[in-house]
Amino acid sequence: MEIPEIKNKIIQNKIKVGNNPPPAKGDSSASSASSTQGSDKTALSSEAVALEKAINAVKASPETVQTEKVERIKAEIADGSYKVDPLEVAGSVLKDIITQV
């Protein structure tokens, strides 16, 4: 006869410890596992270090968003008076394409 609560607890316990049985109380492998945990090291690539520095610099700098300009553009879009110069947009797109090649 199966008892669902017990079966479920066993499954949950196995999941918690990665399907490894718990070490015995006198087992020496438990102490060796804890000593190897302190020797783990993480190495970051130079790109990751540069990205972290950039993120920290942005977080530390004052707000760079031009709130007045953003609010003005939002208002112009809302009332339908916001106009985009297609030649300016095309020029910017072409400039980006040329400089990326």
DATA-V120107 format. One record per residue. SS is DSSP state (hx for helix, st for strand, lp for the rest). PHI is phi in degrees with one decimal (999 if undefined). PSI is psi as a letter, one per 30 degrees, with the letter a starting at -180 (* if undefined). Layout:
ss & phi & psi
SS & PHI & PSI
SS & PHI & PSI
//
This chain:
ss & phi & psi
lp & 999 & k
lp & -94.1 & k
lp & -111.2 & j
hx & -57.3 & e
hx & -63.1 & e
hx & -68.1 & e
hx & -60.3 & e
hx & -64.7 & e
hx & -64.3 & e
hx & -63.0 & e
hx & -63.4 & e
hx & -62.2 & e
hx & -65.0 & e
hx & -66.2 & e
hx & -65.1 & e
hx & -61.1 & e
lp & -105.9 & g
lp & 69.3 & h
lp & 62.4 & g
lp & -96.1 & k
lp & -68.5 & k
lp & -65.6 & k
lp & -69.0 & l
lp & -68.3 & l
lp & -61.0 & e
lp & -94.4 & g
lp & -73.7 & k
lp & -81.1 & f
hx & -68.5 & f
hx & -66.2 & e
hx & -72.7 & e
hx & -71.4 & e
hx & -67.1 & e
hx & -70.6 & e
hx & -74.4 & f
hx & -79.7 & f
hx & -65.4 & e
lp & -72.3 & f
lp & -95.8 & g
lp & -67.1 & k
lp & -130.6 & l
lp & -121.0 & k
lp & -116.7 & k
lp & -104.4 & k
lp & -72.6 & l
hx & -63.8 & e
hx & -65.3 & e
hx & -66.2 & e
hx & -64.9 & e
hx & -64.0 & e
hx & -63.9 & e
hx & -62.5 & e
hx & -63.8 & e
hx & -64.8 & e
hx & -62.7 & e
hx & -64.1 & e
hx & -66.7 & e
hx & -66.7 & e
hx & -65.5 & e
hx & -81.9 & f
lp & -78.5 & l
lp & -67.0 & l
lp & -56.6 & k
lp & -100.8 & f
lp & -74.8 & k
lp & -86.2 & i
hx & -60.9 & e
hx & -63.5 & e
hx & -65.4 & e
hx & -61.8 & e
hx & -65.0 & e
hx & -63.0 & e
hx & -66.1 & e
hx & -58.8 & e
hx & -65.4 & e
hx & -64.5 & e
hx & -65.6 & e
hx & -63.0 & e
hx & -92.8 & g
lp & 83.5 & g
lp & -95.8 & f
lp & -74.6 & k
lp & -120.9 & k
lp & -112.4 & k
lp & -84.4 & j
hx & -62.5 & e
hx & -67.9 & e
hx & -66.2 & e
hx & -63.6 & e
hx & -61.5 & e
hx & -61.7 & e
hx & -65.2 & e
hx & -63.8 & e
hx & -62.5 & e
hx & -60.3 & e
hx & -63.5 & e
hx & -64.7 & e
hx & -66.3 & e
hx & -75.4 & f
hx & -82.5 & f
lp & -79.6 & *
//
